Amino acid sequence: MSRLLGISIALTGAAHFVAPQVFEPVSRLAFPEDTGQWIKRNGATEVAIGLALAGGRTRKAGVVGLAAYGAWLGSRVLKNR
């Protein structure tokens, strides 16, 4: 199950580079300035977290990374409301 979740997150991260316009409305909420750059940074972060979750040896680090990333993104949205 966590392997599938990791692969899904990694693919979503890769999609940030293929179709960045899809992520612009959501990213603008958290990053109203330099939204385009943040879309790429978030995509790279999601690829790394997803791959960490998909791997057996790196899964714990991936869980910690996912929790920290989710909290950080949430705080950015609240800050820029």
PyMOL Python script that loads the backbone (N, CA, C, O; Angstrom):
from pymol import cmd

cmd.read_pdbstr("""\
ATOM      1  N   MET A   1       0.820  -1.198   0.000  1.00  0.00           N
ATOM      2  CA  MET A   1       0.000   0.000   0.000  1.00  0.00           C
ATOM      3  C   MET A   1       0.866   1.266   0.000  1.00  0.00           C
ATOM      4  O   MET A   1       0.621   2.183  -0.784  1.00  0.00           O
ATOM      5  N   SER A   2       1.880   1.319   0.879  1.00  0.00           N
ATOM      6  CA  SER A   2       2.711   2.521   0.923  1.00  0.00           C
ATOM      7  C   SER A   2       3.563   2.654  -0.340  1.00  0.00           C
ATOM      8  O   SER A   2       3.908   3.764  -0.744  1.00  0.00           O
ATOM      9  N   ARG A   3       3.897   1.533  -0.955  1.00  0.00           N
ATOM     10  CA  ARG A   3       4.634   1.614  -2.217  1.00  0.00           C
ATOM     11  C   ARG A   3       3.779   2.279  -3.293  1.00  0.00           C
ATOM     12  O   ARG A   3       4.266   3.123  -4.044  1.00  0.00           O
ATOM     13  N   LEU A   4       2.513   1.898  -3.364  1.00  0.00           N
ATOM     14  CA  LEU A   4       1.594   2.491  -4.334  1.00  0.00           C
ATOM     15  C   LEU A   4       1.388   3.983  -4.047  1.00  0.00           C
ATOM     16  O   LEU A   4       1.346   4.795  -4.971  1.00  0.00           O
ATOM     17  N   LEU A   5       1.262   4.337  -2.775  1.00  0.00           N
ATOM     18  CA  LEU A   5       1.134   5.743  -2.394  1.00  0.00           C
ATOM     19  C   LEU A   5       2.383   6.523  -2.814  1.00  0.00           C
ATOM     20  O   LEU A   5       2.281   7.622  -3.359  1.00  0.00           O
ATOM     21  N   GLY A   6       3.546   5.954  -2.561  1.00  0.00           N
ATOM     22  CA  GLY A   6       4.792   6.608  -2.947  1.00  0.00           C
ATOM     23  C   GLY A   6       4.898   6.833  -4.448  1.00  0.00           C
ATOM     24  O   GLY A   6       5.292   7.909  -4.897  1.00  0.00           O
ATOM     25  N   ILE A   7       4.549   5.825  -5.209  1.00  0.00           N
ATOM     26  CA  ILE A   7       4.583   5.953  -6.667  1.00  0.00           C
ATOM     27  C   ILE A   7       3.594   7.019  -7.127  1.00  0.00           C
ATOM     28  O   ILE A   7       3.898   7.805  -8.024  1.00  0.00           O
ATOM     29  N   SER A   8       2.424   7.046  -6.520  1.00  0.00           N
ATOM     30  CA  SER A   8       1.416   8.058  -6.874  1.00  0.00           C
ATOM     31  C   SER A   8       1.915   9.464  -6.582  1.00  0.00           C
ATOM     32  O   SER A   8       1.734  10.371  -7.395  1.00  0.00           O
ATOM     33  N   ILE A   9       2.539   9.650  -5.433  1.00  0.00           N
ATOM     34  CA  ILE A   9       3.070  10.967  -5.075  1.00  0.00           C
ATOM     35  C   ILE A   9       4.205  11.360  -6.025  1.00  0.00           C
ATOM     36  O   ILE A   9       4.284  12.510  -6.458  1.00  0.00           O
ATOM     37  N   ALA A  10       5.070  10.415  -6.345  1.00  0.00           N
ATOM     38  CA  ALA A  10       6.173  10.702  -7.270  1.00  0.00           C
ATOM     39  C   ALA A  10       5.637  11.074  -8.655  1.00  0.00           C
ATOM     40  O   ALA A  10       6.158  11.992  -9.290  1.00  0.00           O
ATOM     41  N   LEU A  11       4.623  10.385  -9.121  1.00  0.00           N
ATOM     42  CA  LEU A  11       4.036  10.706 -10.429  1.00  0.00           C
ATOM     43  C   LEU A  11       3.349  12.070 -10.410  1.00  0.00           C
ATOM     44  O   LEU A  11       3.409  12.816 -11.388  1.00  0.00           O
ATOM     45  N   THR A  12       2.704  12.388  -9.300  1.00  0.00           N
ATOM     46  CA  THR A  12       2.097  13.719  -9.164  1.00  0.00           C
ATOM     47  C   THR A  12       3.181  14.784  -9.190  1.00  0.00           C
ATOM     48  O   THR A  12       3.012  15.830  -9.816  1.00  0.00           O
ATOM     49  N   GLY A  13       4.290  14.524  -8.516  1.00  0.00           N
ATOM     50  CA  GLY A  13       5.408  15.464  -8.548  1.00  0.00           C
ATOM     51  C   GLY A  13       5.946  15.659  -9.953  1.00  0.00           C
ATOM     52  O   GLY A  13       6.230  16.785 -10.362  1.00  0.00           O
ATOM     53  N   ALA A  14       6.087  14.568 -10.693  1.00  0.00           N
ATOM     54  CA  ALA A  14       6.573  14.661 -12.069  1.00  0.00           C
ATOM     55  C   ALA A  14       5.595  15.444 -12.947  1.00  0.00           C
ATOM     56  O   ALA A  14       6.006  16.143 -13.873  1.00  0.00           O
ATOM     57  N   ALA A  15       4.311  15.323 -12.652  1.00  0.00           N
ATOM     58  CA  ALA A  15       3.293  16.046 -13.425  1.00  0.00           C
ATOM     59  C   ALA A  15       3.441  17.559 -13.280  1.00  0.00           C
ATOM     60  O   ALA A  15       3.004  18.308 -14.154  1.00  0.00           O
ATOM     61  N   HIS A  16       4.050  18.015 -12.186  1.00  0.00           N
ATOM     62  CA  HIS A  16       4.297  19.450 -12.014  1.00  0.00           C
ATOM     63  C   HIS A  16       5.155  20.007 -13.152  1.00  0.00           C
ATOM     64  O   HIS A  16       5.038  21.181 -13.504  1.00  0.00           O
ATOM     65  N   PHE A  17       6.006  19.171 -13.720  1.00  0.00           N
ATOM     66  CA  PHE A  17       6.894  19.602 -14.802  1.00  0.00           C
ATOM     67  C   PHE A  17       6.244  19.441 -16.175  1.00  0.00           C
ATOM     68  O   PHE A  17       6.545  20.187 -17.106  1.00  0.00           O
ATOM     69  N   VAL A  18       5.356  18.467 -16.288  1.00  0.00           N
ATOM     70  CA  VAL A  18       4.702  18.184 -17.566  1.00  0.00           C
ATOM     71  C   VAL A  18       3.534  19.137 -17.819  1.00  0.00           C
ATOM     72  O   VAL A  18       3.339  19.610 -18.938  1.00  0.00           O
ATOM     73  N   ALA A  19       2.767  19.411 -16.779  1.00  0.00           N
ATOM     74  CA  ALA A  19       1.583  20.274 -16.910  1.00  0.00           C
ATOM     75  C   ALA A  19       1.504  21.245 -15.725  1.00  0.00           C
ATOM     76  O   ALA A  19       0.597  21.140 -14.899  1.00  0.00           O
ATOM     77  N   PRO A  20       2.444  22.182 -15.640  1.00  0.00           N
ATOM     78  CA  PRO A  20       2.478  23.082 -14.484  1.00  0.00           C
ATOM     79  C   PRO A  20       1.220  23.930 -14.333  1.00  0.00           C
ATOM     80  O   PRO A  20       0.881  24.330 -13.219  1.00  0.00           O
ATOM     81  N   GLN A  21       0.526  24.210 -15.425  1.00  0.00           N
ATOM     82  CA  GLN A  21      -0.677  25.029 -15.355  1.00  0.00           C
ATOM     83  C   GLN A  21      -1.764  24.382 -14.500  1.00  0.00           C
ATOM     84  O   GLN A  21      -2.596  25.085 -13.926  1.00  0.00           O
ATOM     85  N   VAL A  22      -1.769  23.074 -14.410  1.00  0.00           N
ATOM     86  CA  VAL A  22      -2.760  22.370 -13.589  1.00  0.00           C
ATOM     87  C   VAL A  22      -2.570  22.701 -12.107  1.00  0.00           C
ATOM     88  O   VAL A  22      -3.539  22.764 -11.349  1.00  0.00           O
ATOM     89  N   PHE A  23      -1.321  22.911 -11.704  1.00  0.00           N
ATOM     90  CA  PHE A  23      -1.003  23.139 -10.297  1.00  0.00           C
ATOM     91  C   PHE A  23      -0.982  24.613  -9.914  1.00  0.00           C
ATOM     92  O   PHE A  23      -0.856  24.948  -8.735  1.00  0.00           O
ATOM     93  N   GLU A  24      -1.103  25.490 -10.895  1.00  0.00           N
ATOM     94  CA  GLU A  24      -1.013  26.923 -10.617  1.00  0.00           C
ATOM     95  C   GLU A  24      -2.090  27.435  -9.664  1.00  0.00           C
ATOM     96  O   GLU A  24      -1.748  28.162  -8.732  1.00  0.00           O
ATOM     97  N   PRO A  25      -3.368  27.102  -9.836  1.00  0.00           N
ATOM     98  CA  PRO A  25      -4.372  27.643  -8.914  1.00  0.00           C
ATOM     99  C   PRO A  25      -4.117  27.266  -7.453  1.00  0.00           C
ATOM    100  O   PRO A  25      -4.275  28.099  -6.560  1.00  0.00           O
ATOM    101  N   VAL A  26      -3.731  26.039  -7.212  1.00  0.00           N
ATOM    102  CA  VAL A  26      -3.467  25.579  -5.847  1.00  0.00           C
ATOM    103  C   VAL A  26      -2.173  26.188  -5.321  1.00  0.00           C
ATOM    104  O   VAL A  26      -2.114  26.636  -4.176  1.00  0.00           O
ATOM    105  N   SER A  27      -1.142  26.204  -6.151  1.00  0.00           N
ATOM    106  CA  SER A  27       0.158  26.728  -5.727  1.00  0.00           C
ATOM    107  C   SER A  27       0.102  28.221  -5.435  1.00  0.00           C
ATOM    108  O   SER A  27       0.805  28.716  -4.553  1.00  0.00           O
ATOM    109  N   ARG A  28      -0.727  28.927  -6.169  1.00  0.00           N
ATOM    110  CA  ARG A  28      -0.837  30.371  -5.960  1.00  0.00           C
ATOM    111  C   ARG A  28      -1.349  30.691  -4.547  1.00  0.00           C
ATOM    112  O   ARG A  28      -1.000  31.729  -3.985  1.00  0.00           O
ATOM    113  N   LEU A  29      -2.174  29.806  -3.975  1.00  0.00           N
ATOM    114  CA  LEU A  29      -2.674  30.011  -2.615  1.00  0.00           C
ATOM    115  C   LEU A  29      -1.533  30.023  -1.597  1.00  0.00           C
ATOM    116  O   LEU A  29      -1.534  30.825  -0.662  1.00  0.00           O
ATOM    117  N   ALA A  30      -0.577  29.143  -1.783  1.00  0.00           N
ATOM    118  CA  ALA A  30       0.534  29.037  -0.838  1.00  0.00           C
ATOM    119  C   ALA A  30       1.707  29.929  -1.222  1.00  0.00           C
ATOM    120  O   ALA A  30       2.461  30.383  -0.362  1.00  0.00           O
ATOM    121  N   PHE A  31       1.853  30.174  -2.519  1.00  0.00           N
ATOM    122  CA  PHE A  31       3.008  30.912  -3.024  1.00  0.00           C
ATOM    123  C   PHE A  31       2.559  31.966  -4.025  1.00  0.00           C
ATOM    124  O   PHE A  31       2.717  31.780  -5.232  1.00  0.00           O
ATOM    125  N   PRO A  32       2.000  33.069  -3.540  1.00  0.00           N
ATOM    126  CA  PRO A  32       1.485  34.078  -4.464  1.00  0.00           C
ATOM    127  C   PRO A  32       2.573  34.763  -5.291  1.00  0.00           C
ATOM    128  O   PRO A  32       2.293  35.285  -6.370  1.00  0.00           O
ATOM    129  N   GLU A  33       3.801  34.764  -4.799  1.00  0.00           N
ATOM    130  CA  GLU A  33       4.922  35.331  -5.556  1.00  0.00           C
ATOM    131  C   GLU A  33       5.793  34.186  -6.065  1.00  0.00           C
ATOM    132  O   GLU A  33       5.999  33.198  -5.361  1.00  0.00           O
ATOM    133  N   ASP A  34       6.290  34.316  -7.258  1.00  0.00           N
ATOM    134  CA  ASP A  34       7.138  33.280  -7.865  1.00  0.00           C
ATOM    135  C   ASP A  34       6.445  31.921  -7.935  1.00  0.00           C
ATOM    136  O   ASP A  34       7.068  30.885  -7.703  1.00  0.00           O
ATOM    137  N   THR A  35       5.168  31.936  -8.253  1.00  0.00           N
ATOM    138  CA  THR A  35       4.382  30.703  -8.277  1.00  0.00           C
ATOM    139  C   THR A  35       5.006  29.657  -9.201  1.00  0.00           C
ATOM    140  O   THR A  35       5.074  28.479  -8.850  1.00  0.00           O
ATOM    141  N   GLY A  36       5.455  30.080 -10.370  1.00  0.00           N
ATOM    142  CA  GLY A  36       6.039  29.133 -11.326  1.00  0.00           C
ATOM    143  C   GLY A  36       7.258  28.407 -10.778  1.00  0.00           C
ATOM    144  O   GLY A  36       7.407  27.202 -10.976  1.00  0.00           O
ATOM    145  N   GLN A  37       8.119  29.129 -10.097  1.00  0.00           N
ATOM    146  CA  GLN A  37       9.301  28.497  -9.489  1.00  0.00           C
ATOM    147  C   GLN A  37       8.895  27.526  -8.390  1.00  0.00           C
ATOM    148  O   GLN A  37       9.473  26.447  -8.260  1.00  0.00           O
ATOM    149  N   TRP A  38       7.895  27.914  -7.600  1.00  0.00           N
ATOM    150  CA  TRP A  38       7.445  27.049  -6.509  1.00  0.00           C
ATOM    151  C   TRP A  38       6.759  25.794  -7.037  1.00  0.00           C
ATOM    152  O   TRP A  38       6.817  24.747  -6.392  1.00  0.00           O
ATOM    153  N   ILE A  39       6.120  25.878  -8.179  1.00  0.00           N
ATOM    154  CA  ILE A  39       5.526  24.673  -8.764  1.00  0.00           C
ATOM    155  C   ILE A  39       6.621  23.655  -9.049  1.00  0.00           C
ATOM    156  O   ILE A  39       6.458  22.467  -8.769  1.00  0.00           O
ATOM    157  N   LYS A  40       7.723  24.111  -9.601  1.00  0.00           N
ATOM    158  CA  LYS A  40       8.842  23.203  -9.898  1.00  0.00           C
ATOM    159  C   LYS A  40       9.482  22.666  -8.622  1.00  0.00           C
ATOM    160  O   LYS A  40       9.796  21.479  -8.535  1.00  0.00           O
ATOM    161  N   ARG A  41       9.676  23.530  -7.640  1.00  0.00           N
ATOM    162  CA  ARG A  41      10.266  23.083  -6.372  1.00  0.00           C
ATOM    163  C   ARG A  41       9.379  22.059  -5.683  1.00  0.00           C
ATOM    164  O   ARG A  41       9.861  21.048  -5.172  1.00  0.00           O
ATOM    165  N   ASN A  42       8.079  22.330  -5.673  1.00  0.00           N
ATOM    166  CA  ASN A  42       7.150  21.384  -5.052  1.00  0.00           C
ATOM    167  C   ASN A  42       7.113  20.063  -5.818  1.00  0.00           C
ATOM    168  O   ASN A  42       7.017  18.992  -5.219  1.00  0.00           O
ATOM    169  N   GLY A  43       7.189  20.146  -7.136  1.00  0.00           N
ATOM    170  CA  GLY A  43       7.234  18.923  -7.931  1.00  0.00           C
ATOM    171  C   GLY A  43       8.448  18.082  -7.598  1.00  0.00           C
ATOM    172  O   GLY A  43       8.339  16.867  -7.433  1.00  0.00           O
ATOM    173  N   ALA A  44       9.599  18.714  -7.498  1.00  0.00           N
ATOM    174  CA  ALA A  44      10.828  17.985  -7.161  1.00  0.00           C
ATOM    175  C   ALA A  44      10.732  17.383  -5.758  1.00  0.00           C
ATOM    176  O   ALA A  44      11.169  16.256  -5.526  1.00  0.00           O
ATOM    177  N   THR A  45      10.162  18.140  -4.837  1.00  0.00           N
ATOM    178  CA  THR A  45       9.997  17.642  -3.470  1.00  0.00           C
ATOM    179  C   THR A  45       9.070  16.431  -3.442  1.00  0.00           C
ATOM    180  O   THR A  45       9.340  15.449  -2.750  1.00  0.00           O
ATOM    181  N   GLU A  46       7.993  16.506  -4.184  1.00  0.00           N
ATOM    182  CA  GLU A  46       7.042  15.390  -4.213  1.00  0.00           C
ATOM    183  C   GLU A  46       7.635  14.151  -4.884  1.00  0.00           C
ATOM    184  O   GLU A  46       7.343  13.029  -4.469  1.00  0.00           O
ATOM    185  N   VAL A  47       8.449  14.336  -5.896  1.00  0.00           N
ATOM    186  CA  VAL A  47       9.132  13.185  -6.505  1.00  0.00           C
ATOM    187  C   VAL A  47      10.038  12.524  -5.471  1.00  0.00           C
ATOM    188  O   VAL A  47      10.032  11.302  -5.328  1.00  0.00           O
ATOM    189  N   ALA A  48      10.818  13.332  -4.751  1.00  0.00           N
ATOM    190  CA  ALA A  48      11.745  12.779  -3.755  1.00  0.00           C
ATOM    191  C   ALA A  48      10.993  12.064  -2.629  1.00  0.00           C
ATOM    192  O   ALA A  48      11.377  10.965  -2.229  1.00  0.00           O
ATOM    193  N   ILE A  49       9.942  12.675  -2.126  1.00  0.00           N
ATOM    194  CA  ILE A  49       9.168  12.055  -1.049  1.00  0.00           C
ATOM    195  C   ILE A  49       8.497  10.777  -1.544  1.00  0.00           C
ATOM    196  O   ILE A  49       8.496   9.760  -0.850  1.00  0.00           O
ATOM    197  N   GLY A  50       7.934  10.832  -2.737  1.00  0.00           N
ATOM    198  CA  GLY A  50       7.274   9.655  -3.294  1.00  0.00           C
ATOM    199  C   GLY A  50       8.234   8.489  -3.479  1.00  0.00           C
ATOM    200  O   GLY A  50       7.901   7.348  -3.157  1.00  0.00           O
ATOM    201  N   LEU A  51       9.418   8.772  -3.994  1.00  0.00           N
ATOM    202  CA  LEU A  51      10.405   7.706  -4.171  1.00  0.00           C
ATOM    203  C   LEU A  51      10.866   7.153  -2.832  1.00  0.00           C
ATOM    204  O   LEU A  51      11.100   5.952  -2.699  1.00  0.00           O
ATOM    205  N   ALA A  52      10.999   8.032  -1.836  1.00  0.00           N
ATOM    206  CA  ALA A  52      11.383   7.567  -0.497  1.00  0.00           C
ATOM    207  C   ALA A  52      10.302   6.656   0.084  1.00  0.00           C
ATOM    208  O   ALA A  52      10.618   5.642   0.707  1.00  0.00           O
ATOM    209  N   LEU A  53       9.046   7.003  -0.111  1.00  0.00           N
ATOM    210  CA  LEU A  53       7.947   6.157   0.381  1.00  0.00           C
ATOM    211  C   LEU A  53       7.888   4.821  -0.352  1.00  0.00           C
ATOM    212  O   LEU A  53       7.548   3.796   0.239  1.00  0.00           O
ATOM    213  N   ALA A  54       8.218   4.835  -1.623  1.00  0.00           N
ATOM    214  CA  ALA A  54       8.136   3.613  -2.432  1.00  0.00           C
ATOM    215  C   ALA A  54       9.233   2.614  -2.082  1.00  0.00           C
ATOM    216  O   ALA A  54       9.052   1.407  -2.240  1.00  0.00           O
ATOM    217  N   GLY A  55      10.364   3.115  -1.609  1.00  0.00           N
ATOM    218  CA  GLY A  55      11.481   2.231  -1.272  1.00  0.00           C
ATOM    219  C   GLY A  55      11.355   1.681   0.141  1.00  0.00           C
ATOM    220  O   GLY A  55      10.898   2.386   1.041  1.00  0.00           O
ATOM    221  N   GLY A  56      11.744   0.464   0.338  1.00  0.00           N
ATOM    222  CA  GLY A  56      11.648  -0.166   1.656  1.00  0.00           C
ATOM    223  C   GLY A  56      12.562   0.460   2.691  1.00  0.00           C
ATOM    224  O   GLY A  56      12.134   0.735   3.812  1.00  0.00           O
ATOM    225  N   ARG A  57      13.799   0.686   2.336  1.00  0.00           N
ATOM    226  CA  ARG A  57      14.780   1.218   3.293  1.00  0.00           C
ATOM    227  C   ARG A  57      14.571   2.692   3.613  1.00  0.00           C
ATOM    228  O   ARG A  57      15.005   3.163   4.664  1.00  0.00           O
ATOM    229  N   THR A  58      13.923   3.412   2.735  1.00  0.00           N
ATOM    230  CA  THR A  58      13.769   4.861   2.905  1.00  0.00           C
ATOM    231  C   THR A  58      12.343   5.262   3.294  1.00  0.00           C
ATOM    232  O   THR A  58      12.021   6.449   3.354  1.00  0.00           O
ATOM    233  N   ARG A  59      11.509   4.281   3.554  1.00  0.00           N
ATOM    234  CA  ARG A  59      10.095   4.563   3.814  1.00  0.00           C
ATOM    235  C   ARG A  59       9.889   5.440   5.051  1.00  0.00           C
ATOM    236  O   ARG A  59       9.076   6.364   5.019  1.00  0.00           O
ATOM    237  N   LYS A  60      10.606   5.166   6.129  1.00  0.00           N
ATOM    238  CA  LYS A  60      10.434   5.971   7.347  1.00  0.00           C
ATOM    239  C   LYS A  60      10.811   7.425   7.087  1.00  0.00           C
ATOM    240  O   LYS A  60      10.119   8.338   7.535  1.00  0.00           O
ATOM    241  N   ALA A  61      11.894   7.638   6.372  1.00  0.00           N
ATOM    242  CA  ALA A  61      12.297   9.007   6.022  1.00  0.00           C
ATOM    243  C   ALA A  61      11.234   9.657   5.144  1.00  0.00           C
ATOM    244  O   ALA A  61      10.955  10.848   5.278  1.00  0.00           O
ATOM    245  N   GLY A  62      10.646   8.878   4.253  1.00  0.00           N
ATOM    246  CA  GLY A  62       9.580   9.394   3.390  1.00  0.00           C
ATOM    247  C   GLY A  62       8.356   9.807   4.181  1.00  0.00           C
ATOM    248  O   GLY A  62       7.735  10.825   3.874  1.00  0.00           O
ATOM    249  N   VAL A  63       7.998   9.034   5.195  1.00  0.00           N
ATOM    250  CA  VAL A  63       6.847   9.374   6.039  1.00  0.00           C
ATOM    251  C   VAL A  63       7.116  10.679   6.787  1.00  0.00           C
ATOM    252  O   VAL A  63       6.255  11.556   6.850  1.00  0.00           O
ATOM    253  N   VAL A  64       8.311  10.796   7.348  1.00  0.00           N
ATOM    254  CA  VAL A  64       8.685  12.028   8.061  1.00  0.00           C
ATOM    255  C   VAL A  64       8.674  13.210   7.086  1.00  0.00           C
ATOM    256  O   VAL A  64       8.163  14.281   7.409  1.00  0.00           O
ATOM    257  N   GLY A  65       9.236  13.010   5.904  1.00  0.00           N
ATOM    258  CA  GLY A  65       9.262  14.062   4.894  1.00  0.00           C
ATOM    259  C   GLY A  65       7.862  14.474   4.462  1.00  0.00           C
ATOM    260  O   GLY A  65       7.586  15.661   4.292  1.00  0.00           O
ATOM    261  N   LEU A  66       6.982  13.500   4.284  1.00  0.00           N
ATOM    262  CA  LEU A  66       5.615  13.797   3.873  1.00  0.00           C
ATOM    263  C   LEU A  66       4.881  14.591   4.949  1.00  0.00           C
ATOM    264  O   LEU A  66       4.164  15.543   4.640  1.00  0.00           O
ATOM    265  N   ALA A  67       5.055  14.206   6.201  1.00  0.00           N
ATOM    266  CA  ALA A  67       4.404  14.928   7.297  1.00  0.00           C
ATOM    267  C   ALA A  67       4.916  16.367   7.385  1.00  0.00           C
ATOM    268  O   ALA A  67       4.131  17.304   7.531  1.00  0.00           O
ATOM    269  N   ALA A  68       6.230  16.533   7.295  1.00  0.00           N
ATOM    270  CA  ALA A  68       6.817  17.872   7.379  1.00  0.00           C
ATOM    271  C   ALA A  68       6.389  18.725   6.186  1.00  0.00           C
ATOM    272  O   ALA A  68       6.059  19.901   6.344  1.00  0.00           O
ATOM    273  N   TYR A  69       6.397  18.140   5.013  1.00  0.00           N
ATOM    274  CA  TYR A  69       6.004  18.859   3.798  1.00  0.00           C
ATOM    275  C   TYR A  69       4.539  19.275   3.867  1.00  0.00           C
ATOM    276  O   TYR A  69       4.200  20.405   3.516  1.00  0.00           O
ATOM    277  N   GLY A  70       3.675  18.380   4.313  1.00  0.00           N
ATOM    278  CA  GLY A  70       2.253  18.696   4.437  1.00  0.00           C
ATOM    279  C   GLY A  70       2.009  19.823   5.435  1.00  0.00           C
ATOM    280  O   GLY A  70       1.201  20.717   5.184  1.00  0.00           O
ATOM    281  N   ALA A  71       2.710  19.777   6.565  1.00  0.00           N
ATOM    282  CA  ALA A  71       2.574  20.833   7.573  1.00  0.00           C
ATOM    283  C   ALA A  71       3.078  22.161   7.030  1.00  0.00           C
ATOM    284  O   ALA A  71       2.461  23.203   7.246  1.00  0.00           O
ATOM    285  N   TRP A  72       4.190  22.119   6.332  1.00  0.00           N
ATOM    286  CA  TRP A  72       4.777  23.348   5.778  1.00  0.00           C
ATOM    287  C   TRP A  72       3.850  23.963   4.726  1.00  0.00           C
ATOM    288  O   TRP A  72       3.618  25.172   4.732  1.00  0.00           O
ATOM    289  N   LEU A  73       3.323  23.135   3.829  1.00  0.00           N
ATOM    290  CA  LEU A  73       2.408  23.653   2.808  1.00  0.00           C
ATOM    291  C   LEU A  73       1.153  24.247   3.450  1.00  0.00           C
ATOM    292  O   LEU A  73       0.692  25.319   3.058  1.00  0.00           O
ATOM    293  N   GLY A  74       0.614  23.544   4.431  1.00  0.00           N
ATOM    294  CA  GLY A  74      -0.557  24.056   5.130  1.00  0.00           C
ATOM    295  C   GLY A  74      -0.295  25.394   5.789  1.00  0.00           C
ATOM    296  O   GLY A  74      -1.138  26.290   5.748  1.00  0.00           O
ATOM    297  N   SER A  75       0.876  25.530   6.397  1.00  0.00           N
ATOM    298  CA  SER A  75       1.212  26.802   7.055  1.00  0.00           C
ATOM    299  C   SER A  75       1.363  27.923   6.036  1.00  0.00           C
ATOM    300  O   SER A  75       1.031  29.071   6.332  1.00  0.00           O
ATOM    301  N   ARG A  76       1.856  27.614   4.849  1.00  0.00           N
ATOM    302  CA  ARG A  76       1.993  28.622   3.787  1.00  0.00           C
ATOM    303  C   ARG A  76       0.627  29.101   3.309  1.00  0.00           C
ATOM    304  O   ARG A  76       0.429  30.294   3.076  1.00  0.00           O
ATOM    305  N   VAL A  77      -0.308  28.177   3.166  1.00  0.00           N
ATOM    306  CA  VAL A  77      -1.650  28.552   2.729  1.00  0.00           C
ATOM    307  C   VAL A  77      -2.297  29.449   3.787  1.00  0.00           C
ATOM    308  O   VAL A  77      -2.878  30.484   3.458  1.00  0.00           O
ATOM    309  N   LEU A  78      -2.195  29.052   5.045  1.00  0.00           N
ATOM    310  CA  LEU A  78      -2.785  29.861   6.130  1.00  0.00           C
ATOM    311  C   LEU A  78      -2.140  31.235   6.219  1.00  0.00           C
ATOM    312  O   LEU A  78      -2.821  32.233   6.454  1.00  0.00           O
ATOM    313  N   LYS A  79      -0.842  31.284   6.034  1.00  0.00           N
ATOM    314  CA  LYS A  79      -0.110  32.558   6.108  1.00  0.00           C
ATOM    315  C   LYS A  79      -0.550  33.514   5.001  1.00  0.00           C
ATOM    316  O   LYS A  79      -0.630  34.722   5.225  1.00  0.00           O
ATOM    317  N   ASN A  80      -0.830  32.997   3.833  1.00  0.00           N
ATOM    318  CA  ASN A  80      -1.137  33.842   2.676  1.00  0.00           C
ATOM    319  C   ASN A  80      -2.627  33.971   2.393  1.00  0.00           C
ATOM    320  O   ASN A  80      -3.013  34.362   1.292  1.00  0.00           O
ATOM    321  N   ARG A  81      -3.445  33.655   3.343  1.00  0.00           N
ATOM    322  CA  ARG A  81      -4.899  33.791   3.170  1.00  0.00           C
ATOM    323  C   ARG A  81      -5.304  35.217   2.986  1.00  0.00           C
ATOM    324  O   ARG A  81      -6.490  35.506   2.827  1.00  0.00           O
TER     325      ARG A  81
END
""", "prot")
cmd.dss("prot")
cmd.show_as("cartoon", "prot")
cmd.util.cbc("prot")
cmd.orient("prot")
